[in-house]
Every structure is written in C-alpha cells, then in structure tokens.
Amino acid sequence: MAETLNSLDELKGAVAEGDAPAAVTETETPREPVRDALGRAYATGKRKDAVARVWIKPGSGKVTVNGKEMAQYFARPVLQMILRQPFTVAGVEDQFDVMATVKGGGLSGQAGAVKHGISKALQLYEPGLRGALKAAGFLTRDSRVVERKKFGRRKARRSFQFSKR
C-alpha cells in the first residue's frame, strides 16, 4: 500500500506529481438514462399515506391519474399546480405525457405523491435535470406524517380537560 500522507502540503505535492490517493482521483461517472422497452421512465412517489406509481414518456403534456384527466381527478387548481411544479422547475412544460396510478391518503397527499413520482421519473429519463429538481427539493420524500394517538389522551397531544374539583 502507498505511504500515508500526513499533511495538506504533502497531499498537494502528491496531486501535482500525479501520485494522488485513489479517493482524490476518482471521477464521478455520469448517470445513464433509465428507460423501459416502450421508452418510458418509471418511478414511485410517496407522501403521507399515498403511494403513486408514475410513468413518463415524451409527448404533448397530457397527465392521466387513475385513468382520468388531471383536471377531473384533481379538481382544485392548487393540486393541479403542485403536479405541474416539477416540469416548470426543470423547464420541460408540455414535453412529457404522464400516466400515474395512486392509492391511499387524501387528495392533497396523493397530489404530493404524484409530484414526487414525476420528479424522480424526470431525473431518471433525463439525468441532466437532476440538479434543478434536487435544488428545488422535489427528489426528497416529505417524511412528515400524522402523529399517532397516545393512550390516556384525547388525540395525539390533546389531554382530557383537567378538573381541580
């Protein structure tokens, strides 16, 4: 094994000579696009109790959730905006068709799960979009969930009303 470098100056000298340690000389391999036989990228998104399976492919921007159009399934404009956020951040509006199936939770959690799945599928389809999506925080699963109810209490934190007498 190579001798141990004990100071920063020795490391700089070793790098200048081309005798750098393996950890310094490793270059990150570029990510490869992950697509299936039909040219689609698949990802799973999660939020609260909702789990979404998302497929994206090049197209006209059509979004289908559980066999319905996005505007029909997510009637509130806020939820539709949540689904469009990954495309806006990545700068690829109306370039991909989305087919998603989502189960569990309520509409808000389902919209968040589909957004998470779209973001993951986008970065798998086009690895160059990963930086923008990661900077916006769309690739991280939001781990906040409902706190469980504790025994001896009315809700998760609410106690019964105290009676002095």
Secondary structure as UniProt FT lines:
FT   HELIX           8..17
FT   HELIX           22..25
FT   TURN            37..38
FT   STRAND          41..47
FT   TURN            48..49
FT   STRAND          50..58
FT   STRAND          63..65
FT   TURN            66..67
FT   STRAND          68..69
FT   HELIX           70..73
FT   HELIX           77..90
FT   TURN            93..94
FT   STRAND          96..103
FT   HELIX           107..125
FT   HELIX           127..129
FT   HELIX           130..135
FT   TURN            136..137
FT   TURN            151..152
//
